[in-house]
Amino acid sequence: MTVSLYSVAVPPMLQILSATSGLLTKARAFCAEQGVAEAELAEIRLAPDMWPFSWQVRACTTYSASAVQALESGRHAPDFCDVPADFDVLDGMVADAIAVLRGVSPEAIDAAADKNVLYTIQDFGMNFTGADFITSFTLPSFHFHAAMVYAILRNQGLTIGKRDFLGRVLRKA
């Protein structure tokens, strides 16, 4: 059985982004119930040198939709401008990423497997094939940041579990 780049990347990204959307909904409800300002929760970090919750959410979109778009352009340079500590903005970012991923064709993703992708961050760059970019860099980064979204919320006392992180898993019909 041959596994396509699309099937390795896009459906799992959609699964976890949908779960992340659900986590944002639960976080919003938690804030209302506990009297915590959403902006305060958006700035929580697991450690002083880690990105806050809002940045972790943005990184999920960067290492999913933006990364898949980079397969076409051949370039990926993450946006490091400030992320508003606003749950409406975060919800919108996740919804936009889901829409982008739903709009890509399997054929376009698979055709980019051997294309060059240059990832740049400040003045540092790494060259990848499309397949290596997705499988060895993007997917691990995406899952790391999604796990941090979950971990920050769990650390703050939200009653969430593995099912909330995984969302709706793909099962045999």
SULJO-V623246 format. One line per field, one symbol per residue. ss: DSSP state (2 for helix, 1 for strand, 0 for the rest). phi: phi as a letter, one per 40 degrees, with the letter a starting at -180 (. if undefined). A space follows every 10 residues. Layout:
BEGIN
ss->???
phi->???
END
This chain:
BEGIN
ss->0000222222 2222222222 2222222222 2222000222 2200000000 0022222222 2222222222 2220111000 0000002222 2222222222 2220022222 2000011111 1001111112 2222222222 2222222222 2222200000 0222220000 000
phi->.cbccdccbc dcccdccccc cccccccccc dcccgccdcc ccccbcadcb ccddcccccc cccbcccccc cccgbbbdcb ccbccbcccc dccccccccc cccccdcccc ccdbccbbcb bfbbbbcbcd ccdccbbccc cdcdccccdc cccccchccb bdccccgccc bcc
END
